[in-house]
């Protein structure tokens, strides 16, 4: 069984500007609620494959090689911490190779313990300016020792943020997961982050899917607490969601940029990526950021018509390669049903134009990967006796409509546009 290495970053495709991710060994920080460790406790790094790809990516034709050729940022890492004791020694030569080859890196970490700090200090000093995400879900180290028993202290993470800012890196903080139980007062943490020069915060609430709960061992359950797991459920508690919105409101008030996968307001959270990296990937908040200001002064019933061509002009361009994989990754059975397989049974390649055609005009993919994943977007339509007739522009593309108040359904009856 092959180990983990560099792969296309599918988890936050069209949400985050990162295009690739490096995963390695099971993470030694061993946070009790870590989805990556729980989903694959035997995770192992494919060092030979990773080094081989980096050394020869200009000559290879794999999806990952083509993304490296395009120069998209490589995230280290959404699955493991590169500075954990289980990964730092093996990651160091990979990092050196990335710096030598000009592969641009972006980071997610909880920092390092004493044995790994010299390496972390090297990275801070010798890596070109980059964007960092430091995970700080609580301020109380007593809670941290219970639910993140092997992770670095909260104080060391705040010190890391200060070091990075002083070295001119961009620092964001994942207040993730944010829970009333773990961080009942978010103001002291956010005030500290602002004072340190942190750019923004990414906020999510804790939740436990059925698969996630099934993978929790007895020790993790005991540390997190069955009551907490049950309260959170599969979507998070109402109290935590309100707490998260209040934290983002306060963050904006004190000058932090804010982000969440549930956040639909304009935000400059990802703006530094466009200064730091040559080729950030597209993400839908680019469209929101462009069109929302034109709604200033509009009443709650007013909406804006959005054409496909104008929307794509707002997004960073996708590299020219086969984009069938994100569609298969998201909804494999449905994707096979809407495209005609080749004579040998394989699914056809999907160029950039074809990919955007599906994302924009297919109801299912527009909802799962496209702009109607935001409640603020809907398909313009004529709806008669429960029959929906989507409205199209002169190019045959669906018309989308944007409203700050949001839409209750995917289709909005807009006969005035017919």
Helices and strands as residue ranges (DSSP letters): E 6-8, E 20-22, H 35-39, H 47-56, H 63-70, E 74-76, H 88-101, E 105-109, H 114-126, E 131-135, H 141-147, H 154-166, E 170-176, H 187-196, E 200-204, H 210-215, H 218-224, H 226-232, H 238-253, E 257-259, H 271-276, H 285-291, G 292-295, E 304-306, H 308-314, H 324-338, H 352-361, H 363-368, G 371-373, E 377-384, E 387-390, E 400-402, E 411-413, G 415-417
